[in-house]
């Protein structure tokens, strides 16, 4: 009976390991395809306020 008990015990540990691997993969896939949770402010498009390039000052 001990042989059957050890085989049953090993099969049980195999299924537990398989469940952990599946859970790990599912969590990764869920994180990849989940909606973003970024907290960026909705500020829209900002106008350009810098200096434009002057063609006379370029050294080409």
Beta strands, then each sheet from edge to edge (+ up, - down):
end
